[in-house]
Amino acid sequence: MTLRALRRAAEERLSAAGVDSPALDARLLIEHALGLSREDWLVRGDEPVPPDAAARVDALLERRAAREPVGRIVGERAFWTLDLSLAPATLEPRPDTETIVECVLDALPDRSAPVRILDLGTGTGCILLALLAELPNATGLGIDISAEAVATAAANAARNGLAGRADFRTGVWGAGIAERFDAVVSNPPYIPSADIATLDPEVRDHDPLRALDGGADGLDAYRAIAAELPGLLKDGGIAALEIGQGQADDIRRLLETAGLPVAEIRPDLSGIERCIRAAKPV
Ligand SMILES: C[S@@+](CC[C@H](N)C(=O)[O-])C[C@H]1O[C@@H](n2cnc3c(N)ncnc32)[C@H](O)[C@@H]1O
C-alpha cells in the first residue's frame, strides 16, 4: 500500500468511528507514527509503506478510533505559537482559550512594560506562556491544584525558552498569595456536574475531571475566584476569565458584585461568548 492509500484508508476508518475531523487526524497520526513532515506528502505519497510502519500507524489509529484525542496520543498540542506537552492531569489546551490571550494583549496599553501576570488553574501553562511569549518584559506565576499539572507547566516553560520568566506553584486558586498583579487570567472548570456524562468521549474520558467540573451550576470556581480577585489585582489591573456558553450574565454579576466592572465580553471564532474582562478601578 502506498502512503497516500494508507492515508485514505485511515481517514475512512476514523470517519466510520465517528471522529469529527478524520482527514486531519489521519494525517497527523501517520506523520507522527512515521516521522513525516507535512511536505513529505508532496514528494513521498507514492512510496510503499513497509509492514512494520503500517503496524505503527494501525496502533495509533486504533486508539483514535476508540476516541482518544490526537493530542493525548502524540503527547503534545500546539497552542498560540507554542508546542506544549500534556500529562494525564492537564486539560488539553483548546483553540477557544486563545481568546483570553488576545483579549489581554489588546487590553494592555504597553506590550513592552514589565507586567506581572497570575494564571489561576494553569494546567499546561498555556495561557501564561502564550502571554509571556508576546510580552518580552512580562513575568508570571501559574497556580494549579494538581502537582502533576504544575510540573508539566514548568517543563513547558523550559521547552519554550520561557522558564526564566515563569514560576509555577501548587495552590488553591489565589489562596495565600500576597502579591498584587497587573493581570489575572484563568480558564477555570465550568461544566455543570450533571452535564459531564454527556460530553464527547474525547473530553469526558481523557480530560481530567478536576479541569472540567464546575459544580452544580458550573459557577463554583468563578464564585471563589471573583471573591479573591480584588486582593490579587493592582489598582487598574485586569482580570480575563474564560467562560462557558451562556454563562456571561451570571459571571458579570459575580465580578461586578466583587467591585470589578466588566469592560468586555469577547466571542471566540465560533461567535460564542468566551472571555470576560473586568478591571479593578483605579
Ligand atoms: C479548564 S482547566 C484549564 C487549564 C489551562 N489553563 C487551559 O486553559 O488549558 C482548569 C484547571 O484548574 C485546575 N484547578 C481546579 N480546581 C482548582 C483549584 N481549586 N485551585 C487551583 N487550580 C484548580 C485544574 O487542575 C485545571 O488544570
The ligand as a Tripos MOL2 file, in Angstrom:
@<TRIPOS>MOLECULE
LIG
   27    29     1     0     0
SMALL
NO_CHARGES

@<TRIPOS>ATOM
      1 C1        -10.2000   24.1110   32.4980 C.3       1 LIG1
      2 S1         -8.6140   23.6560   33.1310 S.3       1 LIG1
      3 C2         -7.6230   24.9290   32.3750 C.3       1 LIG1
      4 C3         -6.1800   24.5830   32.2060 C.3       1 LIG1
      5 C4         -5.4030   25.5850   31.3560 C.3       1 LIG1
      6 N1         -5.3900   26.9000   31.9850 N.3       1 LIG1
      7 C5         -6.0170   25.6890   29.9640 C.2       1 LIG1
      8 O1         -6.6280   26.7120   29.6660 O.co2     1 LIG1
      9 O2         -5.8800   24.7340   29.1840 O.co2     1 LIG1
     10 C6         -8.7680   24.1630   34.8370 C.3       1 LIG1
     11 C7         -7.5320   23.9410   35.6840 C.3       1 LIG1
     12 O3         -7.8310   24.3710   37.0180 O.3       1 LIG1
     13 C8         -7.2280   23.4810   37.9360 C.3       1 LIG1
     14 N2         -7.9880   23.5890   39.1930 N.ar      1 LIG1
     15 C9         -9.1850   23.0220   39.5100 C.ar      1 LIG1
     16 N3         -9.5650   23.3870   40.7390 N.ar      1 LIG1
     17 C10        -8.5860   24.1990   41.2230 C.ar      1 LIG1
     18 C11        -8.4170   24.9150   42.4420 C.ar      1 LIG1
     19 N4         -9.3350   24.8540   43.4300 N.pl3     1 LIG1
     20 N5         -7.2980   25.6590   42.6150 N.ar      1 LIG1
     21 C12        -6.3610   25.7190   41.6250 C.ar      1 LIG1
     22 N6         -6.4870   25.0790   40.4370 N.ar      1 LIG1
     23 C13        -7.5860   24.3350   40.2310 C.ar      1 LIG1
     24 C14        -7.3120   22.1320   37.2610 C.3       1 LIG1
     25 O4         -6.3790   21.2310   37.8040 O.3       1 LIG1
     26 C15        -7.0600   22.5040   35.8070 C.3       1 LIG1
     27 O5         -5.6900   22.4360   35.4930 O.3       1 LIG1
@<TRIPOS>BOND
     1     1     2 1
     2     2     3 1
     3     2    10 1
     4     3     4 1
     5     4     5 1
     6     5     6 1
     7     5     7 1
     8     7     8 2
     9     7     9 1
    10    10    11 1
    11    11    12 1
    12    11    26 1
    13    12    13 1
    14    13    14 1
    15    13    24 1
    16    14    15 ar
    17    14    23 ar
    18    15    16 ar
    19    16    17 ar
    20    17    18 ar
    21    17    23 ar
    22    18    19 1
    23    18    20 ar
    24    20    21 ar
    25    21    22 ar
    26    22    23 ar
    27    24    25 1
    28    24    26 1
    29    26    27 1
@<TRIPOS>SUBSTRUCTURE
     1 LIG1         1 GROUP 0 **** ****
